[in-house]
Amino acid sequence: MTDKQPHQITEVFPYLRTRDASAAIDFYQRAFGAVEDFRLTEPGGRIGHAELKFGATTIMVSDEYPEYGIHAPRESTPTGSATHLHVQDVDAMTQQAVDAGATLIMEPADQFYGERAAKVQDPFGHEWLLGSQIEEVSPEEMQRRFNAMFETGEEEC
């Protein structure tokens, strides 16, 4: 008998599919300071798998493989997801990402949930939320502020 439950999740890894994984890896290194752990490259040059460290977190990246149903986002089709990075200085990280080639979607601004936050889209169609904590906010206070935001019509996040 083991103490481990077979349904217990031990880790979660975002997996980004791109049209040019090599260029995406270079971008993530310049934009966010990611460190490449390793990559598997097929003889034709496509990257089948790469692992990048964003701080202590691993994000996996690969080229698209349409023949296996693995597709990268298209400009006309949003991904429906975003990766949120907590950083020390959201203004500096946002500028670094834009300088590396990201498109600014939302300027850094203080948010009701206690973060200064910004939003960028990388050149490969993935959305990144960048945030720095500016205050400790309880869930109850966050809900109150969330409700108030909709009452005043100032939705931005």
DSSP file (Angstrom, degrees, kcal/mol; ACC not computed):
  #  RESIDUE AA STRUCTURE BP1 BP2  ACC     N-H-->O    O-->H-N    N-H-->O    O-->H-N    TCO  KAPPA ALPHA  PHI   PSI    X-CA   Y-CA   Z-CA
    1    1 A M              0   0    0      0, 0.0     2,-0.3     0, 0.0     3,-0.0   0.000 360.0 360.0 360.0 139.6    0.0    0.0    0.0
    2    2 A T        -     0   0    0      2,-0.2     0, 0.0     1,-0.1     0, 0.0  -0.856 360.0-133.8-118.3 154.5    1.3    3.5   -0.8
    3    3 A D  S    S+     0   0    0     -2,-0.3     2,-0.3     2,-0.1    -1,-0.1   0.689  80.5  97.6 -76.8 -19.1    0.4    6.9    0.6
    4    4 A K        -     0   0    0      2,-0.0    -2,-0.2     1,-0.0     3,-0.0  -0.518  69.0-142.2 -75.7 134.5    0.1    8.4   -2.9
    5    5 A Q    >   -     0   0    0     -2,-0.3     3,-1.7     1,-0.1    -2,-0.1  -0.816  13.1-133.7 -93.2 135.6   -3.3    8.6   -4.4
    6    6 A P  T 3  S+     0   0    0      0, 0.0    -1,-0.1     0, 0.0    -2,-0.0   0.733 104.8  50.1 -63.6 -21.5   -3.4    7.8   -8.1
    7    7 A H  T 3  S+     0   0    0      2,-0.1     2,-0.4    -3,-0.0    -3,-0.0   0.399  81.7 116.7 -96.8   2.4   -5.6   10.9   -8.8
    8    8 A Q    <   -     0   0    0     -3,-1.7     2,-0.4     1,-0.0    -4,-0.0  -0.581  61.2-138.3 -76.3 126.3   -3.4   13.4   -6.9
    9    9 A I        +     0   0    0     -2,-0.4     3,-0.1     1,-0.1    -2,-0.1  -0.717  23.1 177.8 -84.6 129.5   -2.0   16.1   -9.1
   10   10 A T        +     0   0    0     -2,-0.4     2,-0.3     1,-0.3    -1,-0.1   0.694  63.8   4.4-105.4 -23.9    1.6   16.8   -8.2
   11   11 A E        -     0   0    0      2,-0.0     2,-0.4     0, 0.0    -1,-0.3  -0.986  54.5-150.6-155.5 157.2    2.5   19.4  -10.9
   12   12 A V        -     0   0    0     -2,-0.3    46,-0.2    -3,-0.1    -3,-0.0  -1.000  12.7-169.8-131.8 132.4    1.0   21.4  -13.7
   13   13 A F        -     0   0    0     -2,-0.4    46,-0.2    44,-0.1     2,-0.1  -0.966  18.9-136.2-124.3 115.5    3.0   22.6  -16.7
   14   14 A P        -     0   0    0      0, 0.0    46,-2.8     0, 0.0     2,-0.5  -0.447  20.7-154.3 -61.1 143.6    1.6   25.1  -19.2
   15   15 A Y  E     -a   60   0A   0     44,-0.2     2,-0.5    -2,-0.1    46,-0.2  -0.952   5.4-161.2-128.3 110.8    2.4   23.9  -22.8
   16   16 A L  E     -a   61   0A   0     44,-3.3    46,-2.0    -2,-0.5     2,-0.5  -0.795   2.2-157.3 -97.2 129.1    2.7   26.5  -25.5
   17   17 A R  E     +a   62   0A   0     -2,-0.5     2,-0.3    44,-0.2    46,-0.2  -0.902  20.7 178.1-104.4 131.0    2.4   25.4  -29.1
   18   18 A T  E     -a   63   0A   0     44,-2.7    46,-1.5    -2,-0.5     3,-0.4  -0.836  42.5-126.5-132.1 165.9    4.0   27.8  -31.6
   19   19 A R  S    S+     0   0    0     -2,-0.3     2,-0.1     1,-0.3    44,-0.1   0.595 111.9  22.9 -85.1 -12.4    4.6   28.2  -35.3
   20   20 A D     >  +     0   0    0     42,-0.2     4,-2.5     1,-0.1    -1,-0.3  -0.571  67.7 178.2-153.4  81.6    8.3   28.8  -34.6
   21   21 A A  H  > S+     0   0    0     -3,-0.4     4,-2.8     1,-0.2     5,-0.2   0.842  81.7  56.1 -59.3 -37.2    9.4   27.3  -31.3
   22   22 A S  H  > S+     0   0    0      1,-0.2     4,-2.0     2,-0.2    -1,-0.2   0.935 111.8  42.4 -61.7 -46.1   13.0   28.4  -31.7
   23   23 A A  H  > S+     0   0    0     -3,-0.2     4,-2.5     2,-0.2    -2,-0.2   0.870 113.4  53.8 -67.2 -36.6   12.1   32.0  -32.2
   24   24 A A  H  X S+     0   0    0     -4,-2.5     4,-3.0     2,-0.2     5,-0.2   0.917 107.6  50.0 -63.9 -43.3    9.6   31.7  -29.4
   25   25 A I  H  X S+     0   0    0     -4,-2.8     4,-1.9     2,-0.2    -2,-0.2   0.931 111.4  48.6 -60.9 -45.5   12.2   30.4  -27.0
   26   26 A D  H  X S+     0   0    0     -4,-2.0     4,-2.2    -5,-0.2    -2,-0.2   0.923 112.4  49.2 -59.4 -44.4   14.5   33.3  -28.0
   27   27 A F  H  X S+     0   0    0     -4,-2.5     4,-3.6     1,-0.2     5,-0.3   0.934 109.5  50.7 -60.9 -47.5   11.7   35.7  -27.4
   28   28 A Y  H  X S+     0   0    0     -4,-3.0     6,-1.8     1,-0.2     4,-1.8   0.830 110.0  51.4 -63.4 -31.6   10.8   34.3  -24.0
   29   29 A Q  H  X S+     0   0    0     -4,-1.9     4,-1.0     4,-0.2    -1,-0.2   0.929 117.8  37.4 -68.3 -44.7   14.4   34.6  -22.9
   30   30 A R  H  < S+     0   0    0     -4,-2.2    -2,-0.2    -5,-0.2    -3,-0.2   0.898 123.5  40.9 -73.3 -41.1   14.6   38.2  -24.0
   31   31 A A  H  < S+     0   0    0     -4,-3.6    -3,-0.2    -5,-0.2    -2,-0.2   0.891 135.0  11.7 -76.9 -41.2   11.1   39.3  -22.9
   32   32 A F  H  < S-     0   0    0     -4,-1.8    -3,-0.2    -5,-0.3    -2,-0.2   0.399  97.4-110.6-123.3   0.0   10.8   37.4  -19.6
   33   33 A G     <  +     0   0    0     -4,-1.0    22,-0.3    -5,-0.4    -4,-0.2   0.740  53.7 173.2  75.3  21.5   14.3   36.2  -18.7
   34   34 A A        -     0   0    0     -6,-1.8     2,-0.5    20,-0.1    20,-0.2  -0.271  23.1-142.4 -62.3 150.4   13.3   32.5  -19.2
   35   35 A V  E     -B   53   0A   0     18,-2.2    18,-3.2    20,-0.1     2,-0.3  -0.973  13.6-127.5-119.2 124.2   16.1   30.0  -19.1
   36   36 A E  E     -B   52   0A   0     -2,-0.5    16,-0.2    16,-0.2     3,-0.1  -0.549  22.2-176.5 -73.2 128.2   16.1   27.0  -21.5
   37   37 A D  E     -     0   0A   0     14,-3.5     2,-0.3     1,-0.4    -1,-0.2   0.895  62.4 -43.4 -87.5 -51.2   16.5   23.7  -19.6
   38   38 A F  E     -B   51   0A   0     13,-1.1    13,-2.5     2,-0.0    -1,-0.4  -0.972  49.9-149.3-168.5 167.9   16.6   21.5  -22.7
   39   39 A R  E     -B   50   0A   0     -2,-0.3     2,-0.5    11,-0.2    11,-0.3  -0.991  11.0-142.8-145.6 153.5   15.0   20.9  -26.1
   40   40 A L  E     -B   49   0A   0      9,-3.2     8,-2.2    -2,-0.3     9,-1.2  -0.978  24.0-171.5-115.4 117.7   14.3   17.9  -28.4
   41   41 A T  E     -B   47   0A   0     -2,-0.5     6,-0.2     6,-0.2     5,-0.1  -0.935  16.2-135.9-115.9 129.0   14.7   18.9  -32.1
   42   42 A E    >   -     0   0    0      4,-2.9     3,-2.4    -2,-0.5    -2,-0.0  -0.383  33.9-102.0 -75.8 161.0   13.8   16.6  -34.9
   43   43 A P  T 3  S+     0   0    0      0, 0.0    -1,-0.1     0, 0.0    -2,-0.0   0.803 122.5  58.3 -54.8 -31.4   16.2   16.2  -37.9
   44   44 A G  T 3  S-     0   0    0      2,-0.1    -2,-0.0     1,-0.1    -3,-0.0   0.549 121.7-105.8 -77.0  -6.9   14.0   18.5  -40.0
   45   45 A G  S <  S+     0   0    0     -3,-2.4     2,-0.1     1,-0.4    -1,-0.1   0.171  74.9 133.3 106.6 -18.0   14.5   21.3  -37.4
   46   46 A R        -     0   0    0     -5,-0.1    -4,-2.9     1,-0.1     2,-0.7  -0.410  56.8-125.8 -67.7 143.6   11.1   21.4  -35.7
   47   47 A I  E     -B   41   0A   0     -6,-0.2    16,-3.1     1,-0.2    -6,-0.2  -0.812  23.9-175.3 -91.7 116.8   11.2   21.4  -31.9
   48   48 A G  E    S-     0   0A   0     -8,-2.2     2,-0.3    -2,-0.7    -1,-0.2   0.744  70.9  -4.1 -81.9 -25.1    9.1   18.6  -30.6
   49   49 A H  E     +B   40   0A   0     -9,-1.2    -9,-3.2    13,-0.1     2,-0.3  -0.900  60.6 172.8-168.4 135.9    9.6   19.6  -26.9
   50   50 A A  E     -BC  39  61A   0     11,-1.4    11,-2.3    -2,-0.3     2,-0.5  -0.988  17.4-147.9-143.5 150.2   11.5   22.2  -25.0
   51   51 A E  E     -BC  38  60A   0    -13,-2.5   -14,-3.5    -2,-0.3   -13,-1.1  -0.981  14.3-172.8-122.8 129.2   11.4   23.2  -21.3
   52   52 A L  E     -BC  36  59A   0      7,-2.6     7,-2.5    -2,-0.5     2,-0.6  -0.933  18.5-135.2-120.1 142.0   11.9   26.7  -20.1
   53   53 A K  E     -BC  35  58A   0    -18,-3.2   -18,-2.2    -2,-0.4     2,-0.7  -0.870  14.7-174.5 -97.7 124.2   12.3   28.0  -16.5
   54   54 A F  E >  S- C   0  57A   0      3,-3.4     3,-1.8    -2,-0.6     2,-0.4  -0.880  75.2 -56.2-111.0  91.0   10.4   31.1  -15.6
   55   55 A G  T 3  S-     0   0    0     -2,-0.7   -20,-0.1     1,-0.3   -22,-0.0  -0.607 120.7 -21.2  66.4-127.8   11.7   31.5  -12.1
   56   56 A A  T 3  S+     0   0    0     -2,-0.4     2,-0.4    -3,-0.1    -1,-0.3   0.449 122.8  94.1 -89.7  -1.1   10.9   28.2  -10.4
   57   57 A T  E <   - C   0  54A   0     -3,-1.8    -3,-3.4   -44,-0.0     2,-0.5  -0.747  65.6-142.0-100.0 138.6    8.2   27.4  -12.9
   58   58 A T  E     - C   0  53A   0     -2,-0.4     2,-0.4    -5,-0.2    -5,-0.2  -0.834  14.5-173.3 -97.0 131.8    8.6   25.2  -16.0
   59   59 A I  E     - C   0  52A   0     -7,-2.5    -7,-2.6    -2,-0.5     2,-0.3  -0.995  15.8-143.4-120.9 132.4    6.7   26.1  -19.2
   60   60 A M  E     -aC  15  51A   0    -46,-2.8   -44,-3.3    -2,-0.4     2,-0.3  -0.707  16.7-171.5 -97.6 147.4    6.9   23.7  -22.1
   61   61 A V  E     +aC  16  50A   0    -11,-2.3   -11,-1.4    -2,-0.3     2,-0.3  -0.986   8.7 166.2-137.7 143.4    7.1   24.8  -25.7
   62   62 A S  E     -a   17   0A   0    -46,-2.0   -44,-2.7    -2,-0.3   -14,-0.2  -0.981  37.4-104.4-148.1 162.6    6.9   23.0  -29.0
   63   63 A D  E     -a   18   0A   0    -16,-3.1   -44,-0.2    -2,-0.3     2,-0.2  -0.403  53.8 -91.2 -72.0 163.1    6.4   23.7  -32.7
   64   64 A E        -     0   0    0    -46,-1.5     7,-0.2   -47,-0.1    -1,-0.1  -0.520  32.1-164.3 -77.0 150.6    3.0   22.9  -34.1
   65   65 A Y  B > > +D   70   0B   0      5,-1.8     3,-2.6    -2,-0.2     5,-2.1  -0.703   9.7 177.6-132.1  77.6    2.4   19.4  -35.5
   66   66 A P  G > 5S+     0   0    0      0, 0.0     3,-1.7     0, 0.0    -1,-0.1   0.813  78.2  66.1 -55.3 -31.1   -0.8   19.7  -37.6
   67   67 A E  G 3 5S+     0   0    0      1,-0.3    -3,-0.0     2,-0.1    -2,-0.0   0.689 109.0  39.3 -65.8 -15.7   -0.4   16.1  -38.7
   68   68 A Y  G < 5S-     0   0    0     -3,-2.6    -1,-0.3     2,-0.2     3,-0.1   0.195 123.4-101.3-114.1  12.6   -1.0   15.2  -35.0
   69   69 A G  T < 5S+     0   0    0     -3,-1.7     2,-0.7     1,-0.2    -2,-0.1   0.688  79.2 136.2  76.7  18.0   -3.7   17.8  -34.3
   70   70 A I  B   < +D   65   0B   0     -5,-2.1    -5,-1.8    -7,-0.0     2,-0.4  -0.882  30.1 175.5-102.8 108.4   -1.2   20.1  -32.5
   71   71 A H        -     0   0    0     -2,-0.7   -54,-0.2    -7,-0.2   -52,-0.1  -0.883  25.6-136.3-119.6 144.6   -1.9   23.6  -33.7
   72   72 A A        -     0   0    0     -2,-0.4   -54,-0.2     1,-0.1    53,-0.1  -0.544  42.4 -87.2 -86.3 159.4   -0.4   27.0  -32.7
   73   73 A P        -     0   0    0      0, 0.0     2,-0.3     0, 0.0    -1,-0.1  -0.317  39.2-141.7 -64.5 152.7   -2.7   30.0  -32.2
   74   74 A R  B >   -E   77   0C   0      3,-0.8     3,-1.7    51,-0.1    50,-0.0  -0.847  22.1-115.2-111.4 152.8   -3.6   32.1  -35.3
   75   75 A E  T 3  S+     0   0    0     -2,-0.3    -1,-0.1     1,-0.3    50,-0.0   0.848 118.5  47.7 -54.9 -35.7   -3.9   35.9  -35.2
   76   76 A S  T 3  S+     0   0    0      1,-0.2    -1,-0.3     2,-0.0     0, 0.0   0.524 109.0  60.0 -85.5  -5.0   -7.6   35.6  -36.0
   77   77 A T  B <  S-E   74   0C   0     -3,-1.7    -3,-0.8     2,-0.0    -1,-0.2  -0.889  78.3-144.6-128.3 101.5   -8.2   33.0  -33.4
   78   78 A P        -     0   0    0      0, 0.0    48,-0.1     0, 0.0    -4,-0.1  -0.237  18.1-125.9 -60.4 153.7   -7.5   33.9  -29.7
   79   79 A T        -     0   0    0     46,-0.4     3,-0.1     2,-0.2    47,-0.1   0.754  26.9-132.4 -75.5 -24.7   -6.1   31.0  -27.6
   80   80 A G  S    S+     0   0    0      1,-0.3     2,-0.3     0, 0.0    -1,-0.1   0.546  78.8  70.9  82.0   5.8   -8.8   31.3  -24.9
   81   81 A S        -     0   0    0      2,-0.0    46,-0.6     0, 0.0     2,-0.3  -0.952  59.1-161.7-146.3 165.9   -6.1   31.2  -22.2
   82   82 A A  E     -f  127   0D   0     -2,-0.3     2,-0.5    44,-0.1    46,-0.2  -0.978  19.3-127.2-145.5 156.3   -3.3   33.3  -20.8
   83   83 A T  E     -f  128   0D   0     44,-2.1    46,-2.7    -2,-0.3     2,-0.6  -0.935  22.2-150.8-106.7 128.8   -0.2   32.8  -18.7
   84   84 A H  E     -f  129   0D   0     -2,-0.5     2,-0.5    44,-0.2    46,-0.2  -0.884   9.7-166.8-104.5 120.9    0.1   35.0  -15.6
   85   85 A L  E     -f  130   0D   0     44,-3.2    46,-2.4    -2,-0.6     2,-0.6  -0.929  11.8-148.4-107.8 124.1    3.6   35.9  -14.4
   86   86 A H  E     +f  131   0D   0     -2,-0.5     2,-0.3    44,-0.2    46,-0.2  -0.820  30.8 175.6 -86.7 126.3    4.1   37.4  -11.0
   87   87 A V        -     0   0    0     44,-2.7     3,-0.3    -2,-0.6    46,-0.3  -0.822  42.1-118.8-130.4 165.2    7.1   39.7  -11.3
   88   88 A Q  S    S+     0   0    0     -2,-0.3     2,-0.4     1,-0.3    -1,-0.1   0.906 106.5  20.8 -70.2 -42.9    9.0   42.2   -9.1
   89   89 A D     >  -     0   0    0      1,-0.1     4,-2.5    42,-0.1    -1,-0.3  -0.870  63.3-173.8-135.2  98.0    8.4   45.2  -11.3
   90   90 A V  H  > S+     0   0    0     -2,-0.4     4,-2.5    -3,-0.3     5,-0.2   0.849  86.3  54.5 -64.0 -34.7    5.5   44.9  -13.7
   91   91 A D  H  > S+     0   0    0      2,-0.2     4,-2.1     1,-0.2    -1,-0.2   0.940 112.2  43.0 -64.5 -45.6    6.3   48.2  -15.4
   92   92 A A  H  > S+     0   0    0      2,-0.2     4,-2.4     1,-0.2    -2,-0.2   0.910 115.4  48.8 -66.8 -42.0    9.9   47.2  -16.2
   93   93 A M  H  X S+     0   0    0     -4,-2.5     4,-2.4     2,-0.2    -2,-0.2   0.889 110.4  51.7 -66.8 -38.0    8.9   43.7  -17.3
   94   94 A T  H  X S+     0   0    0     -4,-2.5     4,-2.5    -5,-0.2    -1,-0.2   0.937 111.7  46.3 -62.7 -45.6    6.2   45.0  -19.5
   95   95 A Q  H  X S+     0   0    0     -4,-2.1     4,-2.9     1,-0.2    -2,-0.2   0.899 111.3  52.3 -63.6 -40.2    8.6   47.4  -21.2
   96   96 A Q  H  X S+     0   0    0     -4,-2.4     4,-1.5     2,-0.2    -1,-0.2   0.908 111.0  47.5 -61.8 -42.2   11.2   44.5  -21.5
   97   97 A A  H  X>S+     0   0    0     -4,-2.4     5,-2.7     2,-0.2     4,-0.6   0.914 113.1  47.5 -66.0 -43.0    8.5   42.4  -23.2
   98   98 A V  H ><5S+     0   0    0     -4,-2.5     3,-1.2     1,-0.2    -2,-0.2   0.916 110.3  52.4 -64.3 -42.9    7.5   45.2  -25.6
   99   99 A D  H 3<5S+     0   0    0     -4,-2.9    -1,-0.2     1,-0.3    -2,-0.2   0.822 107.4  53.7 -61.3 -30.4   11.1   45.9  -26.4
  100  100 A A  H 3<5S-     0   0    0     -4,-1.5    -1,-0.3    -5,-0.2    -2,-0.2   0.586 135.0 -85.2 -81.3 -10.4   11.5   42.2  -27.3
  101  101 A G  T <<5S+     0   0    0     -3,-1.2    -3,-0.2    -4,-0.6    -2,-0.1   0.471  79.4 140.7 122.7   3.7    8.6   42.3  -29.7
  102  102 A A      < -     0   0    0     -5,-2.7     2,-0.5    -6,-0.1    -1,-0.3  -0.403  51.0-121.5 -73.1 155.2    5.4   41.8  -27.6
  103  103 A T  E     -G  121   0D   0     18,-3.0    18,-2.4    -2,-0.1     2,-0.5  -0.873  23.9-126.2 -96.9 126.2    2.3   43.8  -28.4
  104  104 A L  E     +G  120   0D   0     -2,-0.5    16,-0.2    16,-0.2     3,-0.1  -0.602  35.2 168.0 -73.6 122.6    1.0   45.9  -25.5
  105  105 A I  E    S+     0   0D   0     14,-2.8     2,-0.4    -2,-0.5    15,-0.2   0.775  71.3  16.2-101.6 -40.6   -2.7   45.1  -24.8
  106  106 A M  E    S-G  119   0D   0     13,-2.2    13,-1.9    51,-0.0    -1,-0.3  -0.969  77.8-128.5-140.2 121.5   -3.1   46.8  -21.5
  107  107 A E  E     -     0   0D   0     -2,-0.4    10,-0.1    11,-0.2     2,-0.1  -0.243  47.1 -83.4 -57.9 151.2   -0.8   49.4  -19.9
  108  108 A P  E     +     0   0D   0      0, 0.0     2,-0.3     0, 0.0    10,-0.2  -0.394  65.4 160.5 -58.0 133.3    0.4   48.7  -16.4
  109  109 A A  E     -G  117   0D   0      8,-2.0     8,-2.9    -3,-0.1     2,-0.2  -0.988  45.7 -96.9-154.6 150.8   -2.3   49.9  -14.0
  110  110 A D  E     -G  116   0D   0     -2,-0.3     2,-0.3     6,-0.3     6,-0.3  -0.524  45.0-153.5 -70.3 135.6   -3.3   49.3  -10.3
  111  111 A Q    >   -     0   0    0      4,-3.1     3,-1.7    -2,-0.2     4,-0.3  -0.775  25.4-114.6-116.2 157.5   -6.1   46.7  -10.1
  112  112 A F  T 3  S+     0   0    0     -2,-0.3    33,-0.1     1,-0.3    34,-0.1   0.723 110.0  64.7 -59.7 -24.9   -8.8   46.1   -7.6
  113  113 A Y  T 3  S-     0   0    0      2,-0.2    24,-0.3    32,-0.1    -1,-0.3   0.291 123.0 -94.8 -89.7  10.2   -7.3   42.7   -6.6
  114  114 A G  S <  S+     0   0    0     -3,-1.7    20,-3.1     1,-0.3    21,-1.7   0.675  89.0 106.7  91.2  17.6   -4.2   44.2   -5.2
  115  115 A E  E     - H   0 133D   0     -4,-0.3    -4,-3.1    18,-0.3     2,-0.6  -0.935  65.6-133.5-124.7 151.0   -1.8   44.0   -8.1
  116  116 A R  E     -GH 110 132D   0     16,-3.0    16,-2.4    -2,-0.4     2,-0.3  -0.929  47.4-177.0 -91.4 125.2   -0.3   46.4  -10.6
  117  117 A A  E     +GH 109 131D   0     -8,-2.9    -8,-2.0    -2,-0.6     2,-0.3  -0.910  24.3 179.9-135.6 154.4   -1.0   44.5  -13.8
  118  118 A A  E     - H   0 130D   0     12,-2.4    12,-2.6    -2,-0.3     2,-0.4  -0.911  16.4-141.5-141.9 167.2   -0.4   44.7  -17.5
  119  119 A K  E     +GH 106 129D   0    -13,-1.9   -14,-2.8    -2,-0.3   -13,-2.2  -0.997  20.0 171.9-138.7 131.8   -1.2   42.5  -20.5
  120  120 A V  E     -GH 104 128D   0      8,-2.5     8,-3.3    -2,-0.4     2,-0.5  -0.930  23.1-140.2-132.1 158.7    0.9   41.7  -23.6
  121  121 A Q  E     -GH 103 127D   0    -18,-2.4   -18,-3.0    -2,-0.3     6,-0.2  -0.984  22.2-134.5-117.6 130.9    0.6   39.3  -26.5
  122  122 A D    >   -     0   0    0      4,-3.0     3,-1.9    -2,-0.5   -20,-0.1  -0.323  30.8-101.6 -77.1 166.5    3.7   37.6  -27.8
  123  123 A P  T 3  S+     0   0    0      0, 0.0    -1,-0.1     0, 0.0   -21,-0.1   0.535 120.0  60.9 -65.8  -3.1    4.5   37.4  -31.5
  124  124 A F  T 3  S-     0   0    0      2,-0.2  -105,-0.1  -100,-0.1  -107,-0.1   0.300 121.9 -98.1-109.3   7.0    3.3   33.8  -31.5
  125  125 A G  S <  S+     0   0    0     -3,-1.9   -46,-0.4     1,-0.3     2,-0.4   0.489  79.5 130.7  94.9   4.9   -0.3   34.6  -30.4
  126  126 A H        -     0   0    0    -53,-0.1    -4,-3.0   -48,-0.1     2,-0.4  -0.753  49.6-136.7 -96.5 138.9    0.0   33.8  -26.7
  127  127 A E  E     -fH  82 121D   0    -46,-0.6   -44,-2.1    -2,-0.4     2,-0.4  -0.756  16.2-163.5 -95.8 139.0   -1.3   36.3  -24.1
  128  128 A W  E     -fH  83 120D   0     -8,-3.3    -8,-2.5    -2,-0.4     2,-0.5  -0.985   7.3-157.0-124.7 126.6    0.7   37.1  -21.0
  129  129 A L  E     -fH  84 119D   0    -46,-2.7   -44,-3.2    -2,-0.4     2,-0.4  -0.899  13.6-163.5 -98.7 129.1   -0.6   38.8  -17.8
  130  130 A L  E     +fH  85 118D   0    -12,-2.6   -12,-2.4    -2,-0.5     2,-0.4  -0.948  14.0 173.0-115.9 132.0    2.1   40.4  -15.8
  131  131 A G  E     -fH  86 117D   0    -46,-2.4   -44,-2.7    -2,-0.4     2,-0.4  -0.997  23.6-167.3-146.0 146.1    1.5   41.4  -12.2
  132  132 A S  E     - H   0 116D   0    -16,-2.4   -16,-3.0    -2,-0.4     2,-0.2  -0.998  34.7-116.8-125.6 131.4    3.2   42.8   -9.2
  133  133 A Q  E     + H   0 115D   0     -2,-0.4   -18,-0.3   -46,-0.3     3,-0.1  -0.484  35.5 169.7 -68.9 132.4    1.5   42.7   -5.8
  134  134 A I        +     0   0    0    -20,-3.1     2,-0.3     1,-0.4   -19,-0.2   0.551  65.3   7.0-117.3 -17.1    0.9   46.2   -4.4
  135  135 A E  S    S-     0   0    0    -21,-1.7     2,-0.6   -22,-0.1    -1,-0.4  -0.983  72.0-108.4-160.2 156.4   -1.4   45.3   -1.4
  136  136 A E        -     0   0    0     -2,-0.3     2,-0.4    -3,-0.1   -22,-0.1  -0.788  39.4-174.9 -86.5 122.5   -2.8   42.4    0.5
  137  137 A V        -     0   0    0     -2,-0.6    -2,-0.0   -24,-0.3   -24,-0.0  -0.982  18.8-134.1-126.2 125.7   -6.5   42.1   -0.3
  138  138 A S     >  -     0   0    0     -2,-0.4     4,-2.7     1,-0.1     5,-0.2  -0.341  27.4-112.7 -70.2 156.8   -8.8   39.6    1.4
  139  139 A P  H  > S+     0   0    0      0, 0.0     4,-2.3     0, 0.0     5,-0.2   0.876 118.6  53.0 -57.4 -37.1  -11.2   37.5   -0.8
  140  140 A E  H  > S+     0   0    0      2,-0.2     4,-2.2     1,-0.2     5,-0.1   0.924 111.2  44.5 -65.5 -44.4  -14.1   39.4    0.8
  141  141 A E  H  > S+     0   0    0      2,-0.2     4,-2.7     1,-0.2     5,-0.2   0.880 111.5  54.3 -67.0 -37.5  -12.7   42.8    0.0
  142  142 A M  H  X S+     0   0    0     -4,-2.7     4,-2.5     2,-0.2    -2,-0.2   0.919 109.0  48.1 -61.9 -42.9  -11.8   41.7   -3.5
  143  143 A Q  H  X S+     0   0    0     -4,-2.3     4,-2.7     2,-0.2    -2,-0.2   0.911 110.7  51.4 -64.1 -41.8  -15.4   40.6   -4.1
  144  144 A R  H  X S+     0   0    0     -4,-2.2     4,-2.4     1,-0.2    -2,-0.2   0.932 113.1  44.7 -60.4 -45.8  -16.6   44.0   -2.8
  145  145 A R  H  X S+     0   0    0     -4,-2.7     4,-2.3     2,-0.2    -1,-0.2   0.871 111.3  53.9 -66.1 -37.3  -14.3   45.8   -5.1
  146  146 A F  H  X S+     0   0    0     -4,-2.5     4,-1.5    -5,-0.2    -2,-0.2   0.937 110.4  46.3 -62.3 -47.3  -15.2   43.6   -8.0
  147  147 A N  H  X S+     0   0    0     -4,-2.7     4,-1.7     1,-0.2     3,-0.2   0.927 112.1  51.0 -59.8 -45.8  -18.9   44.3   -7.5
  148  148 A A  H  X S+     0   0    0     -4,-2.4     4,-1.9     1,-0.2    -1,-0.2   0.868 104.4  58.1 -61.8 -36.9  -18.2   48.0   -7.2
  149  149 A M  H  X>S+     0   0    0     -4,-2.3     5,-2.0     1,-0.2     4,-0.8   0.899 108.4  45.2 -60.8 -41.0  -16.2   48.0  -10.4
  150  150 A F  H  <5S+     0   0    0     -4,-1.5    -1,-0.2    -3,-0.2    -2,-0.2   0.814 109.3  56.1 -73.7 -29.5  -19.2   46.6  -12.3
  151  151 A E  H  <5S+     0   0    0     -4,-1.7    -1,-0.2     1,-0.2    -2,-0.2   0.852 113.6  40.1 -68.1 -34.6  -21.5   49.1  -10.6
  152  152 A T  H  <5S-     0   0    0     -4,-1.9    -1,-0.2    -5,-0.2    -2,-0.2   0.562 108.7-124.5 -91.8  -9.2  -19.4   52.0  -11.8
  153  153 A G  T  <5 +     0   0    0     -4,-0.8    -3,-0.2    -5,-0.2    -4,-0.1   0.776  69.2 131.2  74.3  26.2  -18.8   50.5  -15.3
  154  154 A E      < +     0   0    0     -5,-2.0     2,-0.2    -6,-0.2    -4,-0.1  -0.182  24.5 158.6-104.8  40.2  -15.0   50.7  -14.9
  155  155 A E        +     0   0    0     -6,-0.2    -9,-0.0     1,-0.2    -5,-0.0  -0.451   8.6 139.2 -65.1 130.1  -14.2   47.1  -16.0
  156  156 A E              0   0    0     -2,-0.2    -1,-0.2   -50,-0.0   -45,-0.0   0.544 360.0 360.0-139.4 -31.9  -10.6   46.8  -17.2
  157  157 A C              0   0    0    -51,-0.0    -2,-0.1   -39,-0.0   -39,-0.0   0.538 360.0 360.0 -61.2 360.0   -8.9   43.7  -15.9
